[in-house]
Amino acid sequence: MKRTSAVVGIAILAYLGSAGAAAADDLYPPPPEPPLEVEASSVCVGDVPYLSWSASHSSDAAASELDGSLTITFVNPGGADHVISGQPLSGQMLWPGAAADSNGNGTDWPGWRLENGEWVEGDEWDWVVPTAQVRFTASPSVELAVDYPLPSAICAGPPSTPPPAGPEPDEDEKDDGLPDILGLTGSQTTGALAAVAGLLGVGGLLLAVRRRTQH
């Protein structure tokens, strides 16, 4: 009986101890993880698209510890994600699929490819335009939908190709040696009209002299 009583007593103490620990957790829950707040957008630097972001923690201590450990993930809905780690809490980076030369001029854009010297739509980065799901992780994580620059933006795609050359002029439109009065303006038009008037006046004078000679 004594042995049985001792076992029961140990069980009761263990139960009370676990109950006390549970009660303590209820009364003094662990502090919540500091939330991560992120603002992000696309920006044009010249003709190059970038992702710009600014992340912060409600805790200054957590922010200082996590600076330089931010992971940015472009979430691919149909394949492997594009992950960039070791980033600062605030900064900017090339939009995936974009490229620039040493002078900062754009040389490639997501959703475009160069074929036979001409830019055509469609490449392996189609999924990051016109909107990309971007996850920012530094202990907790935040996922945002970030819009790519609008099609009218200078960095949205490759530069426009020059307009095609116009058709060759017809035989009737070729230079006939006479001044193009309709293509002139201002003092040029005045001078051309004076020249034509002078030619007409000389022609009329010659005709009158010829008629007098014939009489």
mmCIF file of the C-alpha atoms, coordinates in Angstrom:
data_MODEL
# 
_entry.id   MODEL 
# 
loop_
_atom_site.group_PDB 
_atom_site.id 
_atom_site.type_symbol 
_atom_site.label_atom_id 
_atom_site.label_alt_id 
_atom_site.label_comp_id 
_atom_site.label_asym_id 
_atom_site.label_entity_id 
_atom_site.label_seq_id 
_atom_site.pdbx_PDB_ins_code 
_atom_site.Cartn_x 
_atom_site.Cartn_y 
_atom_site.Cartn_z 
_atom_site.occupancy 
_atom_site.B_iso_or_equiv 
_atom_site.pdbx_formal_charge 
_atom_site.auth_seq_id 
_atom_site.auth_comp_id 
_atom_site.auth_asym_id 
_atom_site.auth_atom_id 
_atom_site.pdbx_PDB_model_num 
ATOM 1   C CA . MET A 1 1   ? 0.000  0.000  0.000    1.00 0.00 ? 1   MET A CA 1 
ATOM 2   C CA . LYS A 1 2   ? 2.789  2.416  0.774    1.00 0.00 ? 2   LYS A CA 1 
ATOM 3   C CA . ARG A 1 3   ? 4.322  1.811  -2.634   1.00 0.00 ? 3   ARG A CA 1 
ATOM 4   C CA . THR A 1 4   ? 0.999  2.400  -4.350   1.00 0.00 ? 4   THR A CA 1 
ATOM 5   C CA . SER A 1 5   ? 0.471  5.633  -2.429   1.00 0.00 ? 5   SER A CA 1 
ATOM 6   C CA . ALA A 1 6   ? 3.879  6.886  -3.444   1.00 0.00 ? 6   ALA A CA 1 
ATOM 7   C CA . VAL A 1 7   ? 3.196  6.248  -7.138   1.00 0.00 ? 7   VAL A CA 1 
ATOM 8   C CA . VAL A 1 8   ? -0.131 8.042  -6.900   1.00 0.00 ? 8   VAL A CA 1 
ATOM 9   C CA . GLY A 1 9   ? 1.493  10.952 -5.143   1.00 0.00 ? 9   GLY A CA 1 
ATOM 10  C CA . ILE A 1 10  ? 4.129  11.311 -7.888   1.00 0.00 ? 10  ILE A CA 1 
ATOM 11  C CA . ALA A 1 11  ? 1.442  11.208 -10.562  1.00 0.00 ? 11  ALA A CA 1 
ATOM 12  C CA . ILE A 1 12  ? -0.544 13.914 -8.800   1.00 0.00 ? 12  ILE A CA 1 
ATOM 13  C CA . LEU A 1 13  ? 2.527  16.136 -8.482   1.00 0.00 ? 13  LEU A CA 1 
ATOM 14  C CA . ALA A 1 14  ? 3.360  15.648 -12.150  1.00 0.00 ? 14  ALA A CA 1 
ATOM 15  C CA . TYR A 1 15  ? -0.197 16.560 -13.114  1.00 0.00 ? 15  TYR A CA 1 
ATOM 16  C CA . LEU A 1 16  ? -0.170 19.641 -10.918  1.00 0.00 ? 16  LEU A CA 1 
ATOM 17  C CA . GLY A 1 17  ? 3.185  20.667 -12.346  1.00 0.00 ? 17  GLY A CA 1 
ATOM 18  C CA . SER A 1 18  ? 1.983  20.430 -15.950  1.00 0.00 ? 18  SER A CA 1 
ATOM 19  C CA . ALA A 1 19  ? -1.223 22.231 -15.089  1.00 0.00 ? 19  ALA A CA 1 
ATOM 20  C CA . GLY A 1 20  ? 0.764  24.978 -13.449  1.00 0.00 ? 20  GLY A CA 1 
ATOM 21  C CA . ALA A 1 21  ? 2.970  25.338 -16.514  1.00 0.00 ? 21  ALA A CA 1 
ATOM 22  C CA . ALA A 1 22  ? -0.093 25.514 -18.776  1.00 0.00 ? 22  ALA A CA 1 
ATOM 23  C CA . ALA A 1 23  ? -1.663 28.120 -16.522  1.00 0.00 ? 23  ALA A CA 1 
ATOM 24  C CA . ALA A 1 24  ? 1.558  30.142 -16.598  1.00 0.00 ? 24  ALA A CA 1 
ATOM 25  C CA . ASP A 1 25  ? 1.586  30.026 -20.419  1.00 0.00 ? 25  ASP A CA 1 
ATOM 26  C CA . ASP A 1 26  ? -1.984 31.247 -20.460  1.00 0.00 ? 26  ASP A CA 1 
ATOM 27  C CA . LEU A 1 27  ? -1.279 34.041 -18.025  1.00 0.00 ? 27  LEU A CA 1 
ATOM 28  C CA . TYR A 1 28  ? 2.067  35.040 -19.563  1.00 0.00 ? 28  TYR A CA 1 
ATOM 29  C CA . PRO A 1 29  ? 2.038  34.111 -23.244  1.00 0.00 ? 29  PRO A CA 1 
ATOM 30  C CA . PRO A 1 30  ? 5.292  34.634 -25.185  1.00 0.00 ? 30  PRO A CA 1 
ATOM 31  C CA . PRO A 1 31  ? 5.501  38.023 -26.872  1.00 0.00 ? 31  PRO A CA 1 
ATOM 32  C CA . PRO A 1 32  ? 4.290  38.050 -30.482  1.00 0.00 ? 32  PRO A CA 1 
ATOM 33  C CA . GLU A 1 33  ? 6.860  38.033 -33.234  1.00 0.00 ? 33  GLU A CA 1 
ATOM 34  C CA . PRO A 1 34  ? 7.534  41.603 -34.417  1.00 0.00 ? 34  PRO A CA 1 
ATOM 35  C CA . PRO A 1 35  ? 5.540  42.199 -37.597  1.00 0.00 ? 35  PRO A CA 1 
ATOM 36  C CA . LEU A 1 36  ? 7.344  42.916 -40.842  1.00 0.00 ? 36  LEU A CA 1 
ATOM 37  C CA . GLU A 1 37  ? 5.959  45.872 -42.775  1.00 0.00 ? 37  GLU A CA 1 
ATOM 38  C CA . VAL A 1 38  ? 6.934  46.297 -46.418  1.00 0.00 ? 38  VAL A CA 1 
ATOM 39  C CA . GLU A 1 39  ? 6.251  48.876 -49.117  1.00 0.00 ? 39  GLU A CA 1 
ATOM 40  C CA . ALA A 1 40  ? 7.303  47.945 -52.643  1.00 0.00 ? 40  ALA A CA 1 
ATOM 41  C CA . SER A 1 41  ? 6.847  49.254 -56.169  1.00 0.00 ? 41  SER A CA 1 
ATOM 42  C CA . SER A 1 42  ? 8.398  49.190 -59.612  1.00 0.00 ? 42  SER A CA 1 
ATOM 43  C CA . VAL A 1 43  ? 10.457 52.177 -60.723  1.00 0.00 ? 43  VAL A CA 1 
ATOM 44  C CA . CYS A 1 44  ? 12.162 53.274 -63.937  1.00 0.00 ? 44  CYS A CA 1 
ATOM 45  C CA . VAL A 1 45  ? 15.802 54.311 -63.783  1.00 0.00 ? 45  VAL A CA 1 
ATOM 46  C CA . GLY A 1 46  ? 16.290 55.613 -67.291  1.00 0.00 ? 46  GLY A CA 1 
ATOM 47  C CA . ASP A 1 47  ? 15.000 52.846 -69.533  1.00 0.00 ? 47  ASP A CA 1 
ATOM 48  C CA . VAL A 1 48  ? 15.659 50.075 -66.981  1.00 0.00 ? 48  VAL A CA 1 
ATOM 49  C CA . PRO A 1 49  ? 12.919 48.622 -64.685  1.00 0.00 ? 49  PRO A CA 1 
ATOM 50  C CA . TYR A 1 50  ? 13.744 48.049 -61.006  1.00 0.00 ? 50  TYR A CA 1 
ATOM 51  C CA . LEU A 1 51  ? 11.980 46.715 -57.929  1.00 0.00 ? 51  LEU A CA 1 
ATOM 52  C CA . SER A 1 52  ? 12.214 49.177 -55.043  1.00 0.00 ? 52  SER A CA 1 
ATOM 53  C CA . TRP A 1 53  ? 11.284 48.263 -51.471  1.00 0.00 ? 53  TRP A CA 1 
ATOM 54  C CA . SER A 1 54  ? 11.392 49.476 -47.896  1.00 0.00 ? 54  SER A CA 1 
ATOM 55  C CA . ALA A 1 55  ? 10.822 47.042 -45.006  1.00 0.00 ? 55  ALA A CA 1 
ATOM 56  C CA . SER A 1 56  ? 10.645 47.775 -41.300  1.00 0.00 ? 56  SER A CA 1 
ATOM 57  C CA . HIS A 1 57  ? 9.976  46.092 -37.945  1.00 0.00 ? 57  HIS A CA 1 
ATOM 58  C CA . SER A 1 58  ? 8.037  47.507 -35.069  1.00 0.00 ? 58  SER A CA 1 
ATOM 59  C CA . SER A 1 59  ? 11.060 46.564 -32.984  1.00 0.00 ? 59  SER A CA 1 
ATOM 60  C CA . ASP A 1 60  ? 14.169 48.619 -33.727  1.00 0.00 ? 60  ASP A CA 1 
ATOM 61  C CA . ALA A 1 61  ? 16.325 45.852 -32.252  1.00 0.00 ? 61  ALA A CA 1 
ATOM 62  C CA . ALA A 1 62  ? 14.808 43.259 -34.566  1.00 0.00 ? 62  ALA A CA 1 
ATOM 63  C CA . ALA A 1 63  ? 15.230 45.579 -37.531  1.00 0.00 ? 63  ALA A CA 1 
ATOM 64  C CA . SER A 1 64  ? 18.940 46.082 -36.836  1.00 0.00 ? 64  SER A CA 1 
ATOM 65  C CA . GLU A 1 65  ? 19.483 42.333 -36.416  1.00 0.00 ? 65  GLU A CA 1 
ATOM 66  C CA . LEU A 1 66  ? 17.633 41.435 -39.617  1.00 0.00 ? 66  LEU A CA 1 
ATOM 67  C CA . ASP A 1 67  ? 19.109 44.122 -41.889  1.00 0.00 ? 67  ASP A CA 1 
ATOM 68  C CA . GLY A 1 68  ? 21.027 42.329 -44.609  1.00 0.00 ? 68  GLY A CA 1 
ATOM 69  C CA . SER A 1 69  ? 19.084 39.091 -44.161  1.00 0.00 ? 69  SER A CA 1 
ATOM 70  C CA . LEU A 1 70  ? 15.989 39.908 -46.210  1.00 0.00 ? 70  LEU A CA 1 
ATOM 71  C CA . THR A 1 71  ? 15.001 37.295 -48.793  1.00 0.00 ? 71  THR A CA 1 
ATOM 72  C CA . ILE A 1 72  ? 12.972 38.419 -51.796  1.00 0.00 ? 72  ILE A CA 1 
ATOM 73  C CA . THR A 1 73  ? 11.027 35.773 -53.694  1.00 0.00 ? 73  THR A CA 1 
ATOM 74  C CA . PHE A 1 74  ? 9.241  36.339 -56.988  1.00 0.00 ? 74  PHE A CA 1 
ATOM 75  C CA . VAL A 1 75  ? 6.557  33.662 -56.781  1.00 0.00 ? 75  VAL A CA 1 
ATOM 76  C CA . ASN A 1 76  ? 6.223  31.758 -60.057  1.00 0.00 ? 76  ASN A CA 1 
ATOM 77  C CA . PRO A 1 77  ? 2.687  30.378 -60.429  1.00 0.00 ? 77  PRO A CA 1 
ATOM 78  C CA . GLY A 1 78  ? 3.812  27.736 -62.911  1.00 0.00 ? 78  GLY A CA 1 
ATOM 79  C CA . GLY A 1 79  ? 7.422  26.887 -62.141  1.00 0.00 ? 79  GLY A CA 1 
ATOM 80  C CA . ALA A 1 80  ? 10.479 27.611 -60.040  1.00 0.00 ? 80  ALA A CA 1 
ATOM 81  C CA . ASP A 1 81  ? 10.471 30.803 -57.979  1.00 0.00 ? 81  ASP A CA 1 
ATOM 82  C CA . HIS A 1 82  ? 13.128 33.485 -58.447  1.00 0.00 ? 82  HIS A CA 1 
ATOM 83  C CA . VAL A 1 83  ? 14.821 33.926 -55.044  1.00 0.00 ? 83  VAL A CA 1 
ATOM 84  C CA . ILE A 1 84  ? 17.308 36.620 -54.022  1.00 0.00 ? 84  ILE A CA 1 
ATOM 85  C CA . SER A 1 85  ? 18.680 36.443 -50.471  1.00 0.00 ? 85  SER A CA 1 
ATOM 86  C CA . GLY A 1 86  ? 20.929 38.585 -48.291  1.00 0.00 ? 86  GLY A CA 1 
ATOM 87  C CA . GLN A 1 87  ? 19.219 41.854 -49.172  1.00 0.00 ? 87  GLN A CA 1 
ATOM 88  C CA . PRO A 1 88  ? 18.982 44.977 -46.961  1.00 0.00 ? 88  PRO A CA 1 
ATOM 89  C CA . LEU A 1 89  ? 15.667 46.033 -45.473  1.00 0.00 ? 89  LEU A CA 1 
ATOM 90  C CA . SER A 1 90  ? 15.527 48.909 -47.963  1.00 0.00 ? 90  SER A CA 1 
ATOM 91  C CA . GLY A 1 91  ? 16.932 48.964 -51.466  1.00 0.00 ? 91  GLY A CA 1 
ATOM 92  C CA . GLN A 1 92  ? 16.305 48.268 -55.122  1.00 0.00 ? 92  GLN A CA 1 
ATOM 93  C CA . MET A 1 93  ? 17.255 45.608 -57.656  1.00 0.00 ? 93  MET A CA 1 
ATOM 94  C CA . LEU A 1 94  ? 16.805 44.888 -61.344  1.00 0.00 ? 94  LEU A CA 1 
ATOM 95  C CA . TRP A 1 95  ? 13.395 43.503 -62.182  1.00 0.00 ? 95  TRP A CA 1 
ATOM 96  C CA . PRO A 1 96  ? 13.823 39.809 -63.117  1.00 0.00 ? 96  PRO A CA 1 
ATOM 97  C CA . GLY A 1 97  ? 14.464 39.474 -66.834  1.00 0.00 ? 97  GLY A CA 1 
ATOM 98  C CA . ALA A 1 98  ? 15.835 43.013 -67.155  1.00 0.00 ? 98  ALA A CA 1 
ATOM 99  C CA . ALA A 1 99  ? 19.475 43.771 -67.913  1.00 0.00 ? 99  ALA A CA 1 
ATOM 100 C CA . ALA A 1 100 ? 21.624 46.891 -68.241  1.00 0.00 ? 100 ALA A CA 1 
ATOM 101 C CA . ASP A 1 101 ? 25.088 47.668 -69.536  1.00 0.00 ? 101 ASP A CA 1 
ATOM 102 C CA . SER A 1 102 ? 27.921 49.270 -67.570  1.00 0.00 ? 102 SER A CA 1 
ATOM 103 C CA . ASN A 1 103 ? 26.501 52.727 -68.335  1.00 0.00 ? 103 ASN A CA 1 
ATOM 104 C CA . GLY A 1 104 ? 23.065 51.868 -66.969  1.00 0.00 ? 104 GLY A CA 1 
ATOM 105 C CA . ASN A 1 105 ? 21.361 51.600 -70.351  1.00 0.00 ? 105 ASN A CA 1 
ATOM 106 C CA . GLY A 1 106 ? 18.750 48.895 -70.783  1.00 0.00 ? 106 GLY A CA 1 
ATOM 107 C CA . THR A 1 107 ? 19.776 45.879 -72.872  1.00 0.00 ? 107 THR A CA 1 
ATOM 108 C CA . ASP A 1 108 ? 16.941 43.441 -72.093  1.00 0.00 ? 108 ASP A CA 1 
ATOM 109 C CA . TRP A 1 109 ? 13.397 43.571 -70.710  1.00 0.00 ? 109 TRP A CA 1 
ATOM 110 C CA . PRO A 1 110 ? 11.118 40.879 -69.245  1.00 0.00 ? 110 PRO A CA 1 
ATOM 111 C CA . GLY A 1 111 ? 8.585  39.574 -71.744  1.00 0.00 ? 111 GLY A CA 1 
ATOM 112 C CA . TRP A 1 112 ? 10.728 40.539 -74.774  1.00 0.00 ? 112 TRP A CA 1 
ATOM 113 C CA . ARG A 1 113 ? 13.365 38.733 -76.836  1.00 0.00 ? 113 ARG A CA 1 
ATOM 114 C CA . LEU A 1 114 ? 15.633 39.831 -79.668  1.00 0.00 ? 114 LEU A CA 1 
ATOM 115 C CA . GLU A 1 115 ? 15.225 37.858 -82.897  1.00 0.00 ? 115 GLU A CA 1 
ATOM 116 C CA . ASN A 1 116 ? 17.072 38.684 -86.105  1.00 0.00 ? 116 ASN A CA 1 
ATOM 117 C CA . GLY A 1 117 ? 17.722 42.204 -84.878  1.00 0.00 ? 117 GLY A CA 1 
ATOM 118 C CA . GLU A 1 118 ? 14.073 42.878 -83.929  1.00 0.00 ? 118 GLU A CA 1 
ATOM 119 C CA . TRP A 1 119 ? 12.377 42.876 -80.532  1.00 0.00 ? 119 TRP A CA 1 
ATOM 120 C CA . VAL A 1 120 ? 9.385  40.528 -80.283  1.00 0.00 ? 120 VAL A CA 1 
ATOM 121 C CA . GLU A 1 121 ? 7.152  39.764 -77.311  1.00 0.00 ? 121 GLU A CA 1 
ATOM 122 C CA . GLY A 1 122 ? 7.497  36.557 -75.317  1.00 0.00 ? 122 GLY A CA 1 
ATOM 123 C CA . ASP A 1 123 ? 10.348 35.068 -73.257  1.00 0.00 ? 123 ASP A CA 1 
ATOM 124 C CA . GLU A 1 124 ? 10.969 32.998 -70.114  1.00 0.00 ? 124 GLU A CA 1 
ATOM 125 C CA . TRP A 1 125 ? 10.115 35.974 -67.881  1.00 0.00 ? 125 TRP A CA 1 
ATOM 126 C CA . ASP A 1 126 ? 6.542  36.467 -69.089  1.00 0.00 ? 126 ASP A CA 1 
ATOM 127 C CA . TRP A 1 127 ? 5.275  35.518 -65.621  1.00 0.00 ? 127 TRP A CA 1 
ATOM 128 C CA . VAL A 1 128 ? 6.734  38.619 -63.908  1.00 0.00 ? 128 VAL A CA 1 
ATOM 129 C CA . VAL A 1 129 ? 4.683  41.045 -66.048  1.00 0.00 ? 129 VAL A CA 1 
ATOM 130 C CA . PRO A 1 130 ? 2.376  42.903 -65.825  1.00 0.00 ? 130 PRO A CA 1 
ATOM 131 C CA . THR A 1 131 ? 2.091  41.976 -62.108  1.00 0.00 ? 131 THR A CA 1 
ATOM 132 C CA . ALA A 1 132 ? 4.318  39.809 -59.929  1.00 0.00 ? 132 ALA A CA 1 
ATOM 133 C CA . GLN A 1 133 ? 3.695  38.212 -56.536  1.00 0.00 ? 133 GLN A CA 1 
ATOM 134 C CA . VAL A 1 134 ? 6.692  39.155 -54.410  1.00 0.00 ? 134 VAL A CA 1 
ATOM 135 C CA . ARG A 1 135 ? 7.352  37.647 -50.963  1.00 0.00 ? 135 ARG A CA 1 
ATOM 136 C CA . PHE A 1 136 ? 9.622  39.446 -48.502  1.00 0.00 ? 136 PHE A CA 1 
ATOM 137 C CA . THR A 1 137 ? 10.978 37.251 -45.694  1.00 0.00 ? 137 THR A CA 1 
ATOM 138 C CA . ALA A 1 138 ? 12.966 38.301 -42.638  1.00 0.00 ? 138 ALA A CA 1 
ATOM 139 C CA . SER A 1 139 ? 11.769 36.060 -39.774  1.00 0.00 ? 139 SER A CA 1 
ATOM 140 C CA . PRO A 1 140 ? 8.083  36.745 -40.552  1.00 0.00 ? 140 PRO A CA 1 
ATOM 141 C CA . SER A 1 141 ? 7.194  37.197 -44.195  1.00 0.00 ? 141 SER A CA 1 
ATOM 142 C CA . VAL A 1 142 ? 5.018  39.553 -46.237  1.00 0.00 ? 142 VAL A CA 1 
ATOM 143 C CA . GLU A 1 143 ? 3.726  38.841 -49.743  1.00 0.00 ? 143 GLU A CA 1 
ATOM 144 C CA . LEU A 1 144 ? 2.695  41.692 -52.041  1.00 0.00 ? 144 LEU A CA 1 
ATOM 145 C CA . ALA A 1 145 ? 1.389  42.031 -55.587  1.00 0.00 ? 145 ALA A CA 1 
ATOM 146 C CA . VAL A 1 146 ? 3.745  44.493 -57.291  1.00 0.00 ? 146 VAL A CA 1 
ATOM 147 C CA . ASP A 1 147 ? 2.830  45.973 -60.674  1.00 0.00 ? 147 ASP A CA 1 
ATOM 148 C CA . TYR A 1 148 ? 5.390  46.182 -63.462  1.00 0.00 ? 148 TYR A CA 1 
ATOM 149 C CA . PRO A 1 149 ? 5.733  49.676 -65.019  1.00 0.00 ? 149 PRO A CA 1 
ATOM 150 C CA . LEU A 1 150 ? 2.873  50.618 -67.333  1.00 0.00 ? 150 LEU A CA 1 
ATOM 151 C CA . PRO A 1 151 ? 3.355  49.932 -71.059  1.00 0.00 ? 151 PRO A CA 1 
ATOM 152 C CA . SER A 1 152 ? 3.691  53.690 -71.633  1.00 0.00 ? 152 SER A CA 1 
ATOM 153 C CA . ALA A 1 153 ? 6.700  53.902 -69.280  1.00 0.00 ? 153 ALA A CA 1 
ATOM 154 C CA . ILE A 1 154 ? 10.087 54.379 -70.900  1.00 0.00 ? 154 ILE A CA 1 
ATOM 155 C CA . CYS A 1 155 ? 11.468 51.278 -69.151  1.00 0.00 ? 155 CYS A CA 1 
ATOM 156 C CA . ALA A 1 156 ? 8.537  48.951 -69.862  1.00 0.00 ? 156 ALA A CA 1 
ATOM 157 C CA . GLY A 1 157 ? 10.145 47.446 -72.964  1.00 0.00 ? 157 GLY A CA 1 
ATOM 158 C CA . PRO A 1 158 ? 12.714 47.856 -75.699  1.00 0.00 ? 158 PRO A CA 1 
ATOM 159 C CA . PRO A 1 159 ? 12.881 51.127 -77.615  1.00 0.00 ? 159 PRO A CA 1 
ATOM 160 C CA . SER A 1 160 ? 10.461 51.508 -80.508  1.00 0.00 ? 160 SER A CA 1 
ATOM 161 C CA . THR A 1 161 ? 11.727 50.577 -83.943  1.00 0.00 ? 161 THR A CA 1 
ATOM 162 C CA . PRO A 1 162 ? 11.957 53.421 -86.516  1.00 0.00 ? 162 PRO A CA 1 
ATOM 163 C CA . PRO A 1 163 ? 8.878  53.878 -88.747  1.00 0.00 ? 163 PRO A CA 1 
ATOM 164 C CA . PRO A 1 164 ? 9.050  52.144 -92.146  1.00 0.00 ? 164 PRO A CA 1 
ATOM 165 C CA . ALA A 1 165 ? 10.211 54.190 -95.118  1.00 0.00 ? 165 ALA A CA 1 
ATOM 166 C CA . GLY A 1 166 ? 7.453  55.648 -97.322  1.00 0.00 ? 166 GLY A CA 1 
ATOM 167 C CA . PRO A 1 167 ? 6.757  54.473 -100.885 1.00 0.00 ? 167 PRO A CA 1 
ATOM 168 C CA . GLU A 1 168 ? 8.795  55.701 -103.837 1.00 0.00 ? 168 GLU A CA 1 
ATOM 169 C CA . PRO A 1 169 ? 7.296  58.828 -105.467 1.00 0.00 ? 169 PRO A CA 1 
ATOM 170 C CA . ASP A 1 170 ? 5.289  58.365 -108.672 1.00 0.00 ? 170 ASP A CA 1 
ATOM 171 C CA . GLU A 1 171 ? 6.611  59.637 -111.994 1.00 0.00 ? 171 GLU A CA 1 
ATOM 172 C CA . ASP A 1 172 ? 4.246  62.622 -111.786 1.00 0.00 ? 172 ASP A CA 1 
ATOM 173 C CA . GLU A 1 173 ? 5.615  63.522 -108.328 1.00 0.00 ? 173 GLU A CA 1 
ATOM 174 C CA . LYS A 1 174 ? 9.315  63.573 -109.294 1.00 0.00 ? 174 LYS A CA 1 
ATOM 175 C CA . ASP A 1 175 ? 11.249 66.844 -109.469 1.00 0.00 ? 175 ASP A CA 1 
ATOM 176 C CA . ASP A 1 176 ? 10.244 68.789 -112.585 1.00 0.00 ? 176 ASP A CA 1 
ATOM 177 C CA . GLY A 1 177 ? 12.677 71.668 -112.024 1.00 0.00 ? 177 GLY A CA 1 
ATOM 178 C CA . LEU A 1 178 ? 9.988  74.064 -110.751 1.00 0.00 ? 178 LEU A CA 1 
ATOM 179 C CA . PRO A 1 179 ? 9.904  75.402 -107.203 1.00 0.00 ? 179 PRO A CA 1 
ATOM 180 C CA . ASP A 1 180 ? 7.673  73.491 -104.778 1.00 0.00 ? 180 ASP A CA 1 
ATOM 181 C CA . ILE A 1 181 ? 5.539  76.419 -103.630 1.00 0.00 ? 181 ILE A CA 1 
ATOM 182 C CA . LEU A 1 182 ? 3.272  74.279 -101.413 1.00 0.00 ? 182 LEU A CA 1 
ATOM 183 C CA . GLY A 1 183 ? 6.308  73.043 -99.480  1.00 0.00 ? 183 GLY A CA 1 
ATOM 184 C CA . LEU A 1 184 ? 7.595  76.525 -98.683  1.00 0.00 ? 184 LEU A CA 1 
ATOM 185 C CA . THR A 1 185 ? 6.644  78.861 -95.875  1.00 0.00 ? 185 THR A CA 1 
ATOM 186 C CA . GLY A 1 186 ? 7.160  82.474 -94.817  1.00 0.00 ? 186 GLY A CA 1 
ATOM 187 C CA . SER A 1 187 ? 9.817  84.424 -96.714  1.00 0.00 ? 187 SER A CA 1 
ATOM 188 C CA . GLN A 1 188 ? 10.549 81.374 -98.886  1.00 0.00 ? 188 GLN A CA 1 
ATOM 189 C CA . THR A 1 189 ? 7.002  81.447 -100.268 1.00 0.00 ? 189 THR A CA 1 
ATOM 190 C CA . THR A 1 190 ? 7.211  85.194 -100.912 1.00 0.00 ? 190 THR A CA 1 
ATOM 191 C CA . GLY A 1 191 ? 10.471 84.809 -102.813 1.00 0.00 ? 191 GLY A CA 1 
ATOM 192 C CA . ALA A 1 192 ? 9.127  81.931 -104.899 1.00 0.00 ? 192 ALA A CA 1 
ATOM 193 C CA . LEU A 1 193 ? 5.973  83.830 -105.802 1.00 0.00 ? 193 LEU A CA 1 
ATOM 194 C CA . ALA A 1 194 ? 8.048  86.858 -106.805 1.00 0.00 ? 194 ALA A CA 1 
ATOM 195 C CA . ALA A 1 195 ? 10.228 84.689 -109.024 1.00 0.00 ? 195 ALA A CA 1 
ATOM 196 C CA . VAL A 1 196 ? 7.190  83.140 -110.740 1.00 0.00 ? 196 VAL A CA 1 
ATOM 197 C CA . ALA A 1 197 ? 5.622  86.582 -111.199 1.00 0.00 ? 197 ALA A CA 1 
ATOM 198 C CA . GLY A 1 198 ? 8.861  87.849 -112.736 1.00 0.00 ? 198 GLY A CA 1 
ATOM 199 C CA . LEU A 1 199 ? 8.963  84.952 -115.184 1.00 0.00 ? 199 LEU A CA 1 
ATOM 200 C CA . LEU A 1 200 ? 5.368  85.598 -116.180 1.00 0.00 ? 200 LEU A CA 1 
ATOM 201 C CA . GLY A 1 201 ? 6.102  89.321 -116.654 1.00 0.00 ? 201 GLY A CA 1 
ATOM 202 C CA . VAL A 1 202 ? 9.100  88.627 -118.906 1.00 0.00 ? 202 VAL A CA 1 
ATOM 203 C CA . GLY A 1 203 ? 7.052  86.165 -120.942 1.00 0.00 ? 203 GLY A CA 1 
ATOM 204 C CA . GLY A 1 204 ? 4.283  88.710 -121.431 1.00 0.00 ? 204 GLY A CA 1 
ATOM 205 C CA . LEU A 1 205 ? 6.759  91.397 -122.476 1.00 0.00 ? 205 LEU A CA 1 
ATOM 206 C CA . LEU A 1 206 ? 8.378  89.122 -125.066 1.00 0.00 ? 206 LEU A CA 1 
ATOM 207 C CA . LEU A 1 207 ? 4.973  88.199 -126.449 1.00 0.00 ? 207 LEU A CA 1 
ATOM 208 C CA . ALA A 1 208 ? 3.979  91.913 -126.804 1.00 0.00 ? 208 ALA A CA 1 
ATOM 209 C CA . VAL A 1 209 ? 7.238  92.781 -128.580 1.00 0.00 ? 209 VAL A CA 1 
ATOM 210 C CA . ARG A 1 210 ? 6.745  89.870 -130.972 1.00 0.00 ? 210 ARG A CA 1 
ATOM 211 C CA . ARG A 1 211 ? 3.240  91.034 -131.834 1.00 0.00 ? 211 ARG A CA 1 
ATOM 212 C CA . ARG A 1 212 ? 4.429  94.601 -132.504 1.00 0.00 ? 212 ARG A CA 1 
ATOM 213 C CA . THR A 1 213 ? 7.193  93.316 -134.740 1.00 0.00 ? 213 THR A CA 1 
ATOM 214 C CA . GLN A 1 214 ? 4.726  91.249 -136.737 1.00 0.00 ? 214 GLN A CA 1 
ATOM 215 C CA . HIS A 1 215 ? 2.494  94.350 -137.280 1.00 0.00 ? 215 HIS A CA 1 
# 
